[in-house]
């Protein structure tokens, strides 16, 4: 399993977080007793010292692990907000140029054409044409050429 797949599963699944949380607390609380069981078999597993050390270890690790989970959730929420904010492109409402990130909006060199921006940030290539509305607006003299072509083809 890839590490990138584990991350979303652990941080988005509250039940899994709870299971990992409880398992970690129980394991760390019993770690001293488990080690002593193998290294010093003469000491009882439920010895008074094991219970005290295990309880304190479990409590401290529970608090620390809980703080890590809260921090991870806050971090995930912050990253989600950043992704949303990064999805906004500052674009001129008139000429449709895009402002380069972290640049001064009043400087001319801070703006680049939308096709240059997209080509720079993606693997997209552009081919240019002109739509009928822009053709009529920018080149009204060429509107009659199609009418002339249509008339000439009718006469043939």
FENURWO-V444319 format. One record per pair of residues at least 6 apart in sequence whose C-alpha atoms are under 7 Angstrom apart, sorted by the first residue. I is the first residue (numbers start at 1). GAP is how many residues later the second one is. D is the distance in Angstrom with one decimal. If there is no record, write none. Layout:
i: [I,I]
gap: [GAP,GAP]
d: [D,D]
This chain:
i: [10,10,11,21,25,25,25,26,28,28,29,29,29,29,30,32,32,33,33,37,37,89,90,90,91,91,91,92,96,97,97,97,97,98,98,98,98,99,99,99,99,100,100,103,104,115,118,119,136]
gap: [6,7,62,44,33,36,37,32,29,30,25,26,28,29,24,18,22,12,17,6,8,9,8,9,6,7,8,6,18,14,15,16,17,13,14,15,16,6,11,12,13,10,11,7,6,11,6,6,7]
d: [6.4,6.2,6.8,7.0,5.0,6.2,5.7,6.6,6.5,5.9,4.0,6.0,5.3,4.3,5.6,6.6,6.7,5.7,5.6,7.0,6.4,6.9,5.8,5.6,5.6,4.4,6.2,6.4,6.6,5.9,5.3,4.5,5.4,5.4,5.4,6.1,5.8,6.8,5.5,4.4,6.5,5.4,5.9,5.7,6.3,7.0,6.8,6.0,6.5]
